[in-house]
Amino acid sequence: MLITDITLRRVDLPLEQPLRTSIHRIDSVSCLLVTLTTDTGLEGEGHIFCFGTEKLRVLEAMVQAFVPMVLNRDPFMTEALWADMFQNSNFLGQAGISVMAMTPIDIACWDIVGKASGQNLHRVFGGSRDRIATYASGGMWLAASPDDLVQEAQDFLKQGFKAMKVRLGKLPLAQNIERVEAVRDTIGPDIKLMADANQGLSVPEAIQLARALAPYDLFWFEEPVPTWDRAGHAEIRTAIPMALASGETEYLRYGIRDMIEQKSADILMPDLQRMGGYTEFRRVIGQMAAASIPFSPHLFTEHSLALVTSDCLFIEYMPWFAPLFREKVTINPDGTLDIPTRPGTGFTFDLDALEPYRV
Protein backbone atom coordinates (compact mmCIF):
# COMPACT_ATOMS: atom_id res chain seq x y z
CA MET A 1 0.00 0.00 0.00
CA LEU A 2 1.34 3.44 -0.97
CA ILE A 3 0.26 7.03 -0.34
CA THR A 4 -0.63 8.52 -3.72
CA ASP A 5 -2.19 11.88 -2.83
CA ILE A 6 -2.37 14.44 -0.03
CA THR A 7 -5.20 16.97 0.22
CA LEU A 8 -5.08 19.99 2.53
CA ARG A 9 -8.13 22.04 3.53
CA ARG A 10 -8.28 25.15 5.71
CA VAL A 11 -11.35 25.87 7.85
CA ASP A 12 -12.03 28.55 10.42
CA LEU A 13 -14.61 27.56 13.04
CA PRO A 14 -16.36 30.52 14.70
CA LEU A 15 -17.04 30.61 18.43
CA GLU A 16 -20.27 31.88 19.92
CA GLN A 17 -18.30 34.62 21.66
CA PRO A 18 -14.62 35.50 22.12
CA LEU A 19 -12.86 33.55 24.87
CA ARG A 20 -10.15 34.80 27.20
CA THR A 21 -7.48 33.10 29.28
CA SER A 22 -4.47 34.60 31.05
CA ILE A 23 -2.51 34.58 27.80
CA HIS A 24 -5.01 34.22 24.93
CA ARG A 25 -7.96 35.91 23.33
CA ILE A 26 -9.69 33.36 21.10
CA ASP A 27 -12.16 34.48 18.44
CA SER A 28 -12.21 31.36 16.29
CA VAL A 29 -10.46 28.00 15.95
CA SER A 30 -8.53 27.63 12.69
CA CYS A 31 -7.94 24.03 11.55
CA LEU A 32 -5.91 22.40 8.81
CA LEU A 33 -7.47 19.16 7.60
CA VAL A 34 -5.15 16.64 5.96
CA THR A 35 -6.36 13.65 3.93
CA LEU A 36 -4.00 10.96 2.67
CA THR A 37 -5.21 8.76 -0.20
CA THR A 38 -3.67 5.37 -0.96
CA ASP A 39 -3.46 3.25 -4.09
CA THR A 40 -6.01 0.87 -2.52
CA GLY A 41 -8.57 3.64 -2.14
CA LEU A 42 -8.27 3.82 1.65
CA GLU A 43 -8.05 7.33 3.06
CA GLY A 44 -6.64 8.58 6.35
CA GLU A 45 -7.45 11.88 8.02
CA GLY A 46 -5.75 14.09 10.58
CA HIS A 47 -5.88 17.73 11.64
CA ILE A 48 -4.04 20.44 13.55
CA PHE A 49 -5.23 23.83 14.74
CA CYS A 50 -4.19 27.30 15.80
CA PHE A 51 -5.83 30.62 16.60
CA GLY A 52 -5.94 32.80 13.49
CA THR A 53 -5.93 32.05 9.77
CA GLU A 54 -2.60 33.85 9.26
CA LYS A 55 -0.88 31.32 11.51
CA LEU A 56 -2.82 28.53 9.79
CA ARG A 57 -1.19 29.41 6.47
CA VAL A 58 2.21 29.03 8.11
CA LEU A 59 1.29 25.56 9.37
CA GLU A 60 -0.01 24.65 5.93
CA ALA A 61 3.27 25.69 4.32
CA MET A 62 5.19 23.40 6.68
CA VAL A 63 2.88 20.46 5.95
CA GLN A 64 3.40 21.12 2.24
CA ALA A 65 7.15 20.94 2.82
CA PHE A 66 6.72 17.36 4.05
CA VAL A 67 4.59 16.23 1.10
CA PRO A 68 7.50 15.05 -1.12
CA MET A 69 8.72 12.89 1.77
CA VAL A 70 5.32 11.23 2.19
CA LEU A 71 4.13 10.55 -1.34
CA ASN A 72 4.70 6.99 -2.57
CA ARG A 73 5.49 5.82 0.98
CA ASP A 74 3.84 2.97 2.87
CA PRO A 75 1.50 4.44 5.54
CA PHE A 76 2.15 1.41 7.74
CA MET A 77 5.77 2.56 8.12
CA THR A 78 4.78 5.13 10.71
CA GLU A 79 8.09 5.03 12.59
CA ALA A 80 10.12 5.60 9.42
CA LEU A 81 7.88 8.40 8.18
CA TRP A 82 7.92 10.14 11.57
CA ALA A 83 11.70 9.86 11.87
CA ASP A 84 12.27 11.19 8.35
CA MET A 85 10.04 14.22 8.92
CA PHE A 86 11.68 14.89 12.27
CA GLN A 87 15.19 14.74 10.84
CA ASN A 88 14.19 16.86 7.86
CA SER A 89 12.98 19.65 10.18
CA ASN A 90 16.32 19.98 11.99
CA PHE A 91 17.31 23.21 10.24
CA LEU A 92 14.04 24.96 11.15
CA GLY A 93 13.94 23.54 14.68
CA GLN A 94 12.57 20.26 16.00
CA ALA A 95 9.71 21.78 17.96
CA GLY A 96 6.98 24.33 17.29
CA ILE A 97 5.67 24.57 13.74
CA SER A 98 7.79 21.68 12.46
CA VAL A 99 6.44 19.19 14.99
CA MET A 100 2.87 20.45 14.67
CA ALA A 101 3.04 19.96 10.90
CA MET A 102 4.07 16.33 11.37
CA THR A 103 0.97 15.64 13.44
CA PRO A 104 -1.84 15.41 10.87
CA ILE A 105 0.28 13.26 8.57
CA ASP A 106 1.13 10.86 11.38
CA ILE A 107 -2.49 10.67 12.56
CA ALA A 108 -3.71 10.10 9.01
CA CYS A 109 -1.24 7.24 8.54
CA TRP A 110 -2.42 5.58 11.73
CA ASP A 111 -6.03 6.16 10.63
CA ILE A 112 -5.23 4.14 7.51
CA VAL A 113 -3.59 1.40 9.61
CA GLY A 114 -6.73 1.09 11.72
CA LYS A 115 -9.07 1.10 8.74
CA ALA A 116 -6.99 -1.50 6.92
CA SER A 117 -7.15 -3.79 9.94
CA GLY A 118 -10.83 -3.08 10.59
CA GLN A 119 -10.05 -1.99 14.16
CA ASN A 120 -10.25 1.20 16.14
CA LEU A 121 -6.81 2.55 17.01
CA HIS A 122 -7.52 2.18 20.72
CA ARG A 123 -7.55 -1.57 20.13
CA VAL A 124 -4.64 -1.46 17.70
CA PHE A 125 -2.58 0.30 20.39
CA GLY A 126 -3.71 -2.25 23.00
CA GLY A 127 -7.19 -1.52 24.36
CA SER A 128 -7.54 -0.83 28.07
CA ARG A 129 -11.25 -0.08 28.57
CA ASP A 130 -14.42 0.83 26.73
CA ARG A 131 -15.09 4.21 28.35
CA ILE A 132 -13.12 6.98 30.06
CA ALA A 133 -14.00 9.79 32.48
CA THR A 134 -14.22 13.25 30.95
CA TYR A 135 -14.28 16.80 32.28
CA ALA A 136 -15.96 19.89 30.87
CA SER A 137 -13.36 22.32 29.56
CA GLY A 138 -15.38 24.36 27.08
CA GLY A 139 -16.57 27.05 29.46
CA MET A 140 -15.98 29.01 32.66
CA TRP A 141 -13.42 31.22 30.92
CA LEU A 142 -11.65 34.15 32.52
CA ALA A 143 -14.09 36.79 31.28
CA ALA A 144 -17.04 35.02 32.96
CA SER A 145 -18.46 36.69 36.07
CA PRO A 146 -19.31 34.64 39.17
CA ASP A 147 -22.96 34.64 38.08
CA ASP A 148 -21.91 33.42 34.63
CA LEU A 149 -19.84 30.68 36.23
CA VAL A 150 -22.80 29.49 38.25
CA GLN A 151 -24.97 29.25 35.14
CA GLU A 152 -22.31 27.43 33.16
CA ALA A 153 -21.66 24.98 36.00
CA GLN A 154 -25.36 24.22 36.18
CA ASP A 155 -25.44 23.65 32.41
CA PHE A 156 -22.51 21.23 32.64
CA LEU A 157 -24.28 19.28 35.37
CA LYS A 158 -27.39 19.01 33.19
CA GLN A 159 -25.24 17.65 30.35
CA GLY A 160 -24.03 14.85 32.63
CA PHE A 161 -20.53 16.02 33.55
CA LYS A 162 -19.09 14.74 36.81
CA ALA A 163 -15.98 16.93 36.52
CA MET A 164 -15.31 20.44 35.18
CA LYS A 165 -12.63 23.12 34.97
CA VAL A 166 -12.70 26.83 35.87
CA ARG A 167 -10.16 29.36 34.61
CA LEU A 168 -8.23 31.59 36.97
CA GLY A 169 -5.66 34.25 36.20
CA LYS A 170 -3.74 37.32 37.21
CA LEU A 171 -6.63 38.70 39.23
CA PRO A 172 -6.75 39.88 42.83
CA LEU A 173 -6.54 36.86 45.13
CA ALA A 174 -10.08 37.41 46.42
CA GLN A 175 -11.51 37.36 42.88
CA ASN A 176 -9.83 34.07 42.03
CA ILE A 177 -11.13 32.56 45.25
CA GLU A 178 -14.61 33.93 44.55
CA ARG A 179 -14.64 32.20 41.16
CA VAL A 180 -13.78 28.80 42.61
CA GLU A 181 -16.16 29.25 45.53
CA ALA A 182 -19.05 30.11 43.20
CA VAL A 183 -18.53 26.93 41.17
CA ARG A 184 -17.97 24.64 44.16
CA ASP A 185 -21.09 25.94 45.90
CA THR A 186 -23.05 25.22 42.72
CA ILE A 187 -21.81 21.71 41.99
CA GLY A 188 -21.52 20.38 45.54
CA PRO A 189 -18.77 18.20 47.03
CA ASP A 190 -19.15 15.12 44.82
CA ILE A 191 -18.25 16.70 41.45
CA LYS A 192 -14.54 16.95 40.65
CA LEU A 193 -13.34 20.51 40.10
CA MET A 194 -10.12 21.58 38.40
CA ALA A 195 -8.65 25.10 38.13
CA ASP A 196 -6.43 26.32 35.28
CA ALA A 197 -4.32 29.49 35.59
CA ASN A 198 -3.03 29.22 31.99
CA GLN A 199 0.55 30.24 32.87
CA GLY A 200 -0.63 33.59 34.23
CA LEU A 201 0.96 33.63 37.71
CA SER A 202 4.35 33.92 39.36
CA VAL A 203 5.60 31.16 41.66
CA PRO A 204 4.72 33.04 44.89
CA GLU A 205 1.30 34.00 43.52
CA ALA A 206 0.59 30.41 42.52
CA ILE A 207 1.55 29.03 45.93
CA GLN A 208 -0.49 31.65 47.76
CA LEU A 209 -3.55 31.04 45.57
CA ALA A 210 -3.36 27.25 45.73
CA ARG A 211 -3.12 27.26 49.50
CA ALA A 212 -6.07 29.64 49.73
CA LEU A 213 -8.09 27.27 47.51
CA ALA A 214 -7.46 24.22 49.73
CA PRO A 215 -10.97 24.32 51.29
CA TYR A 216 -12.55 23.89 47.85
CA ASP A 217 -11.07 20.43 47.20
CA LEU A 218 -9.55 20.96 43.76
CA PHE A 219 -8.71 17.76 41.91
CA TRP A 220 -5.81 19.57 40.28
CA PHE A 221 -4.30 23.04 39.90
CA GLU A 222 -3.18 23.45 36.30
CA GLU A 223 -0.31 25.28 34.62
CA PRO A 224 0.09 28.16 37.08
CA VAL A 225 3.38 29.50 35.64
CA PRO A 226 4.99 29.61 32.17
CA THR A 227 5.73 26.21 30.73
CA TRP A 228 9.50 26.81 30.52
CA ASP A 229 9.71 27.37 34.30
CA ARG A 230 10.06 23.71 35.22
CA ALA A 231 11.90 24.54 38.44
CA GLY A 232 9.06 26.88 39.38
CA HIS A 233 6.57 24.11 38.70
CA ALA A 234 8.56 21.80 40.97
CA GLU A 235 8.65 24.38 43.75
CA ILE A 236 4.90 24.91 43.51
CA ARG A 237 4.18 21.17 43.39
CA THR A 238 5.87 20.56 46.73
CA ALA A 239 4.26 23.59 48.37
CA ILE A 240 0.56 23.18 47.55
CA PRO A 241 -2.11 20.88 49.00
CA MET A 242 -3.51 19.55 45.71
CA ALA A 243 -2.08 17.85 42.61
CA LEU A 244 -0.26 20.04 40.09
CA ALA A 245 -1.09 19.33 36.42
CA SER A 246 0.96 20.64 33.51
CA GLY A 247 2.80 19.77 30.31
CA GLU A 248 0.38 20.75 27.56
CA THR A 249 2.89 23.07 25.89
CA GLU A 250 5.87 20.72 26.11
CA TYR A 251 7.22 19.22 22.89
CA LEU A 252 8.02 15.57 22.32
CA ARG A 253 9.54 13.03 24.67
CA TYR A 254 12.34 15.44 25.50
CA GLY A 255 10.12 18.06 27.09
CA ILE A 256 8.17 15.43 29.00
CA ARG A 257 11.44 13.79 30.09
CA ASP A 258 12.65 17.09 31.54
CA MET A 259 9.39 17.58 33.43
CA ILE A 260 9.62 14.08 34.86
CA GLU A 261 13.27 14.49 35.86
CA GLN A 262 12.61 17.84 37.53
CA LYS A 263 9.45 16.54 39.23
CA SER A 264 7.50 19.43 37.73
CA ALA A 265 4.00 17.90 37.88
CA ASP A 266 1.89 15.25 39.58
CA ILE A 267 -0.25 14.83 36.46
CA LEU A 268 1.08 15.33 32.93
CA MET A 269 -1.00 16.65 30.03
CA PRO A 270 0.72 15.96 26.69
CA ASP A 271 -0.81 17.67 23.68
CA LEU A 272 -1.27 15.56 20.55
CA GLN A 273 -0.02 18.17 18.09
CA ARG A 274 2.96 19.08 20.26
CA MET A 275 3.84 15.39 20.36
CA GLY A 276 3.87 15.23 16.56
CA GLY A 277 1.02 12.70 16.46
CA TYR A 278 0.32 9.23 17.79
CA THR A 279 3.78 7.79 17.11
CA GLU A 280 5.55 10.02 19.61
CA PHE A 281 2.63 10.27 22.04
CA ARG A 282 2.75 6.50 22.51
CA ARG A 283 6.45 6.76 23.42
CA VAL A 284 5.58 9.44 25.96
CA ILE A 285 2.89 7.23 27.48
CA GLY A 286 5.66 4.73 28.19
CA GLN A 287 7.82 7.43 29.77
CA MET A 288 5.01 8.50 32.09
CA ALA A 289 4.14 4.92 33.00
CA ALA A 290 7.77 4.19 33.89
CA ALA A 291 7.73 7.20 36.22
CA SER A 292 4.31 6.23 37.69
CA ILE A 293 2.83 9.58 36.65
CA PRO A 294 -0.81 9.59 35.45
CA PHE A 295 -1.83 11.70 32.48
CA SER A 296 -4.74 13.46 30.86
CA PRO A 297 -4.33 14.41 27.16
CA HIS A 298 -4.69 18.07 26.28
CA LEU A 299 -7.59 18.92 23.92
CA PHE A 300 -8.22 16.80 20.77
CA THR A 301 -11.16 15.08 22.45
CA GLU A 302 -12.02 12.85 19.50
CA HIS A 303 -8.52 11.77 18.53
CA SER A 304 -7.24 11.46 22.10
CA LEU A 305 -9.70 8.63 22.81
CA ALA A 306 -7.39 6.23 20.97
CA LEU A 307 -4.63 7.00 23.51
CA VAL A 308 -6.49 5.93 26.64
CA THR A 309 -4.51 3.54 28.82
CA SER A 310 -4.87 2.41 32.43
CA ASP A 311 -2.85 5.48 33.48
CA CYS A 312 -5.19 7.96 31.75
CA LEU A 313 -7.32 9.86 34.27
CA PHE A 314 -9.54 11.96 32.00
CA ILE A 315 -10.17 12.97 28.42
CA GLU A 316 -10.63 16.72 28.15
CA TYR A 317 -14.03 17.51 26.63
CA MET A 318 -13.54 20.53 24.37
CA PRO A 319 -16.32 21.09 21.83
CA TRP A 320 -14.19 23.15 19.43
CA PHE A 321 -13.51 20.31 17.01
CA ALA A 322 -16.92 18.64 17.03
CA PRO A 323 -18.03 20.44 13.81
CA LEU A 324 -15.17 18.76 11.93
CA PHE A 325 -16.64 15.28 12.23
CA ARG A 326 -19.70 13.35 11.14
CA GLU A 327 -19.52 11.25 14.30
CA LYS A 328 -20.12 12.88 17.69
CA VAL A 329 -19.05 12.04 21.23
CA THR A 330 -21.77 11.95 23.87
CA ILE A 331 -21.51 12.14 27.64
CA ASN A 332 -22.82 9.09 29.48
CA PRO A 333 -24.89 9.53 32.68
CA ASP A 334 -21.83 8.53 34.73
CA GLY A 335 -19.74 11.36 33.25
CA THR A 336 -17.75 9.17 30.84
CA LEU A 337 -17.20 9.02 27.09
CA ASP A 338 -17.45 5.80 25.10
CA ILE A 339 -14.28 4.89 23.25
CA PRO A 340 -15.39 4.25 19.67
CA THR A 341 -15.09 0.86 18.01
CA ARG A 342 -15.25 2.25 14.47
CA PRO A 343 -12.08 1.56 12.44
CA GLY A 344 -9.18 3.99 12.48
CA THR A 345 -9.58 7.02 14.70
CA GLY A 346 -13.33 6.43 14.60
CA PHE A 347 -14.01 9.93 13.27
CA THR A 348 -14.34 11.22 9.69
CA PHE A 349 -14.42 14.79 8.37
CA ASP A 350 -17.87 16.16 7.52
CA LEU A 351 -16.68 18.02 4.45
CA ASP A 352 -20.12 19.09 3.21
CA ALA A 353 -21.02 20.68 6.54
CA LEU A 354 -17.60 22.39 6.69
CA GLU A 355 -17.88 24.01 3.26
CA PRO A 356 -19.17 27.35 4.63
CA TYR A 357 -16.13 27.56 6.92
CA ARG A 358 -13.48 26.97 4.23
CA VAL A 359 -10.76 29.61 4.15
Residue pairs with C-beta under 8 A, 6 or more apart in sequence:
1 38
1 39
1 40
1 42
1 74
1 75
1 76
1 112
1 116
2 38
2 39
2 72
2 73
2 74
3 36
3 37
3 38
3 70
3 71
3 72
3 73
3 74
3 75
3 109
4 37
4 38
4 39
4 71
4 72
5 36
5 37
5 71
6 34
6 35
6 36
6 37
6 67
6 70
6 71
6 105
7 34
7 35
7 37
8 32
8 33
8 34
8 60
8 63
8 64
9 32
9 33
9 35
9 351
9 354
9 358
10 30
10 31
10 32
10 33
10 53
10 56
10 57
10 60
10 358
10 359
11 30
11 31
11 33
11 324
11 354
11 357
11 358
11 359
12 28
12 29
12 30
12 31
12 53
12 56
12 357
12 359
13 28
13 29
13 30
13 31
13 320
13 321
13 323
13 324
13 357
14 27
14 28
14 357
15 26
15 27
15 28
15 29
15 320
18 25
18 26
18 27
18 143
19 25
19 26
19 141
19 143
20 26
20 141
20 142
20 143
21 141
21 142
21 167
21 169
21 196
21 198
21 200
22 142
22 167
22 168
22 169
22 170
22 197
22 198
22 199
22 200
22 201
23 198
23 199
23 200
24 51
24 198
26 51
27 51
28 51
28 52
29 49
29 51
29 320
29 321
30 49
30 50
30 51
30 52
30 53
30 55
30 56
30 359
31 47
31 48
31 49
31 56
31 321
31 324
32 47
32 48
32 49
32 56
32 59
32 60
32 63
32 104
33 45
33 47
33 104
33 324
33 349
33 354
34 45
34 46
34 47
34 48
34 63
34 104
34 105
34 108
35 43
35 44
35 45
35 108
35 349
36 43
36 44
36 45
36 70
36 75
36 105
36 108
36 109
36 112
37 43
38 44
38 75
38 112
40 116
42 112
42 115
42 116
43 112
43 115
44 75
44 107
44 108
44 109
44 110
44 111
44 112
44 115
44 344
45 107
45 108
45 111
45 345
45 347
45 348
45 349
46 103
46 104
46 105
46 106
46 107
46 108
46 111
46 277
46 303
47 104
47 107
47 321
47 324
47 349
48 59
48 100
48 101
48 103
48 104
48 273
49 273
49 320
49 321
50 56
50 59
50 100
53 359
56 359
58 97
59 97
59 100
59 101
62 92
62 97
62 98
62 100
62 101
63 101
63 104
63 105
65 88
65 101
66 85
66 88
66 101
66 102
66 105
69 81
69 84
69 85
69 88
70 81
70 85
70 105
73 80
73 81
75 81
75 108
75 109
75 112
75 113
76 109
76 112
76 113
76 116
78 106
78 109
78 110
78 113
78 278
78 279
79 279
81 105
81 106
81 109
82 102
82 106
82 276
82 277
82 279
82 280
85 101
85 102
85 105
85 276
86 94
86 99
86 102
86 276
89 98
89 99
89 101
89 102
92 98
94 251
94 252
95 251
95 252
95 255
96 251
99 251
99 252
99 273
99 274
99 275
99 276
100 273
100 274
100 276
102 276
102 277
103 272
103 273
103 275
103 276
103 277
104 277
105 277
106 276
106 277
106 278
106 279
106 280
107 272
107 277
107 278
107 303
107 345
110 121
110 124
110 277
110 278
110 279
110 306
110 344
110 345
111 121
111 344
111 345
112 344
113 121
113 124
113 344
114 120
114 121
114 124
114 343
114 344
114 345
115 343
115 344
117 124
117 343
118 343
119 343
120 306
120 339
120 340
120 341
120 342
120 343
120 344
120 345
120 346
121 278
121 306
121 344
121 345
121 346
122 128
122 305
122 306
122 307
122 308
122 339
122 340
123 341
124 306
125 278
125 282
125 306
125 307
126 309
127 339
128 308
128 309
128 310
128 312
129 308
129 310
129 339
130 338
130 339
131 332
131 336
131 337
131 338
131 339
132 305
132 308
132 312
132 314
132 315
132 336
132 337
132 339
133 162
133 163
133 313
133 314
133 315
133 335
133 336
134 161
134 163
134 301
134 314
134 315
134 316
134 317
134 331
134 335
134 336
134 337
135 161
135 163
135 164
135 165
135 192
135 194
135 314
135 316
135 317
136 156
136 159
136 161
136 163
136 164
136 165
136 317
137 164
137 165
137 299
137 316
137 317
137 318
138 317
138 318
138 319
138 320
139 152
139 155
139 156
139 164
140 149
140 152
140 153
140 164
140 165
140 166
140 167
140 183
141 167
142 167
142 168
142 169
142 171
142 198
144 152
144 167
146 178
146 179
146 182
147 182
149 166
149 179
149 182
149 183
149 186
150 182
150 183
150 186
153 164
153 182
153 183
153 186
153 187
154 186
156 164
157 186
157 187
157 191
159 331
160 331
160 332
160 333
160 335
161 191
161 317
161 331
161 335
162 190
162 191
162 192
162 334
162 335
163 191
163 192
163 193
163 194
163 219
163 314
163 335
164 183
164 187
164 191
164 192
164 193
164 194
165 193
165 194
165 195
165 196
165 222
166 179
166 180
166 183
166 193
166 194
166 195
166 196
167 195
167 196
167 197
167 198
168 176
168 179
168 180
168 195
168 196
168 197
168 200
168 209
169 176
169 197
169 198
169 200
169 201
170 200
170 201
170 205
171 179
173 208
173 209
173 212
176 209
176 212
176 213
177 209
177 212
177 213
180 193
180 195
180 213
180 216
180 218
181 216
183 193
184 193
184 216
184 217
187 193
189 217
192 219
193 216
193 217
193 218
193 219
194 218
194 219
194 220
194 221
194 222
194 245
195 213
195 218
195 220
195 221
195 222
196 222
196 223
197 206
197 209
197 221
197 222
197 223
197 224
197 225
198 222
198 223
199 223
199 224
199 225
199 226
199 227
199 249
200 224
201 209
201 224
201 225
202 225
203 225
203 229
203 232
203 235
203 236
205 224
206 221
206 224
206 225
206 232
206 236
206 240
207 235
207 236
207 239
207 240
209 224
210 218
210 221
210 224
210 236
210 239
210 240
210 241
210 242
211 239
211 240
211 241
213 221
213 242
214 241
214 242
217 242
218 242
219 242
219 243
220 242
220 243
220 244
220 245
220 266
220 267
221 240
221 242
221 243
221 244
221 245
222 244
222 245
222 246
222 269
223 245
223 246
223 248
223 249
223 269
224 233
224 236
224 244
225 232
225 233
225 236
226 232
227 246
227 247
227 248
227 249
227 250
230 258
230 259
230 262
230 264
231 262
231 264
233 244
233 246
233 259
233 262
233 264
233 265
234 262
234 263
234 264
236 244
237 244
237 263
237 264
237 265
237 266
238 263
243 266
243 267
244 264
244 265
244 266
244 267
245 265
245 266
245 267
245 268
245 269
245 296
246 259
246 264
246 265
246 267
246 268
246 269
247 255
247 256
247 259
247 264
247 265
247 268
247 269
247 270
247 271
247 298
248 269
248 270
248 271
248 274
248 298
248 299
249 271
249 274
250 256
250 258
250 259
250 270
250 271
250 274
251 274
251 275
252 274
252 275
252 276
252 280
252 284
253 280
253 283
253 284
253 287
255 274
256 268
256 270
256 284
256 287
256 288
257 287
258 264
259 265
259 268
260 268
260 287
260 288
260 291
260 293
265 293
266 293
267 293
267 294
267 295
267 296
267 313
268 288
268 293
268 294
268 295
268 296
269 295
269 296
269 297
269 298
270 281
270 284
270 295
270 297
270 298
271 297
271 298
271 299
271 300
272 278
272 281
272 297
272 298
272 299
272 300
272 303
272 304
272 307
273 300
275 281
275 284
278 306
278 307
281 297
281 307
282 307
285 295
285 307
285 309
285 311
288 294
288 295
288 311
289 309
289 311
293 311
294 311
294 312
294 313
295 311
295 312
295 313
296 312
296 313
296 314
296 315
296 316
297 304
297 307
297 312
297 315
297 316
298 316
299 316
299 318
299 320
299 321
300 321
301 315
301 316
301 317
301 318
301 319
301 321
301 322
301 329
301 337
302 321
302 322
302 324
302 325
302 327
302 329
302 345
302 346
302 347
303 345
303 347
304 315
304 316
305 315
305 329
305 337
305 339
305 340
305 346
306 339
306 345
306 346
308 315
308 339
315 337
317 329
317 331
317 337
322 328
322 329
323 350
323 353
323 354
323 357
324 347
324 349
324 350
324 354
325 347
325 348
325 349
325 350
326 347
326 348
326 349
326 350
327 340
327 342
327 346
327 347
327 348
329 337
329 338
330 337
330 338
331 337
332 338
340 346
340 347
